[in-house]
């Protein structure tokens, strides 16, 4: 007998299963739902609001009524009804309301025709450029775009930006209010507007890939769909703007990292560290595409006499890893040098932390750790998982096993990713000194 009732729902699923199902559906389809609504209404803020309303409705209805057979259509239909109600209350958009059925069908999420697929792809990019509108602050642009494109909640966004959930919630509310006040419509920006917003668009695509590469929360180590979506957007953008250095460098970076995705987990979904990865499982085609994009970025930089840039430096680091025949044979001094330049260029604590991790492969770990502790404000970064994990690694190399285990435990306590948490606790147990008998 099927687990569905006569309505096509899945009532047999437990509340936690349904919660995870909703989160998964939302991650996959949030951007397409918002894009479909925004293209129909021309109103990004309205589309984002009613899509969030539909998500809240699903969280309230599905645990008791079951997951619909077509959950994405349910979310879109619910959001559509909320939008229609709001437009009617505000006495606007009568023609839109009447013509909704035709419009939503073509931008629909399960459409299989090439035209509809192209519409969804370009709608998503248009959505990205709108979320990166200059009326918004840089941090608000990125937060709003990731919320829309990746379906990230405030908890995940707070971890990504190293700020509180209250700060993120305020950014989202203020951002949507500013877009509404500026009467920002859903339309493809002009070439000059695209250039003005390009830096923010790069940052959003990069953060989207980062969230997929190591998920900020949940049971899974990675979210491959985010990585693939970021790669797709980077390819479309690079094709549209072939002479932009950072666009090509970003594509190279994502291609190179994406080529290693399959080797980053074992058959059970557990994390596999770089030193233990099967390099034969790396996607050589992806590595080749990444190196070509990086080479193009470097050529453009030489022609334009451009200084080292963040994405070009990170792509160069990824290229060092991707082309190394083994972990031991990796050019760690070159990687550390790239991270040092990146830290000087951006002031990013993450760059300094990763520089220390690379330097420890060839330098005295005690000196590396002392320099890191001097350069980094540990109190300000107390919630940053990589800082504690890297300190644990350095302390273990120094023979400070008890301190190393404590650092790995601190990292685990601060991680909201269950797979990462288990990995860090395993490292803490391995680093801990043996217990004395008797």
Number of C-alpha atoms within 10 A of each C-alpha: 3 8 10 16 14 7 11 14 18 21 18 16 18 12 15 10 12 21 16 13 16 20 18 15 15 24 20 19 19 25 26 23 30 28 31 26 28 22 22 22 22 18 19 25 23 22 26 23 16 24 27 20 17 21 22 12 14 22 16 11 12 21 20 14 15 21 24 19 14 11 17 21 15 16 26 25 16 19 26 25 15 19 21 21 13 15 17 13 9 9 9 12 14 12 8 15 18 10 12 16 12 10 15 18 13 18 24 21 18 13 13 10 10 9 12 17 17 12 18 23 19 16 23 21 21 20 25 28 25 24 31 29 23 15 15 19 14 15 18 22 28 26 27 28 27 23 23 28 30 24 23 24 17 18 17 21 24 19 20 18 15 15 13 13 17 12 13 24 18 11 19 21 13 15 23 22 14 16 21 15 11 10 13 18 17 22 16 16 15 9 8 9 13 17 13 15 20 18 14 22 27 23 19 25 27 21 21 28 26 20 24 24 21 19 24 25 19 17 15 19 24 26 21 19 17 23 26 17 19 28 23 16 21 27 20 16 20 21 12 11 13 16 14 17 24 22 27 29 30 30 32 35 28 29 31 32 23 23 20 23 17 16 20 21 17 11 8 6 13 17 21 16 11 14 10 12 19 14 18 9 13 20 19 16 12 19 24 18 16 28 24 17 25 29 17 19 26 21 13 18 19 12 9 10 10 11 10 14 17 19 25 27 23 21 28 24 21 21 22 17 21 24 17 13 11 16 15 10 10 17 18 22 16 15 24 23 16 22 27 20 19 23 19 12 15 13 12 12 18 18 21 23 25 19 24 25 24 21 22 22 18 12 13 13 22 15 15 19 23 12 13 21 13 10 12 15 11 15 8 9 15 14 18 20 22 17 25 25 25 22 25 29 24 25 22 23 17 15 14 16 21 17 18 29 26 21 26 30 22 22 26 25 14 16 22 18 19 18 21 25 21 15 18 25 19 15 21 27 17 14 23 17 15 10 6 5 4 3
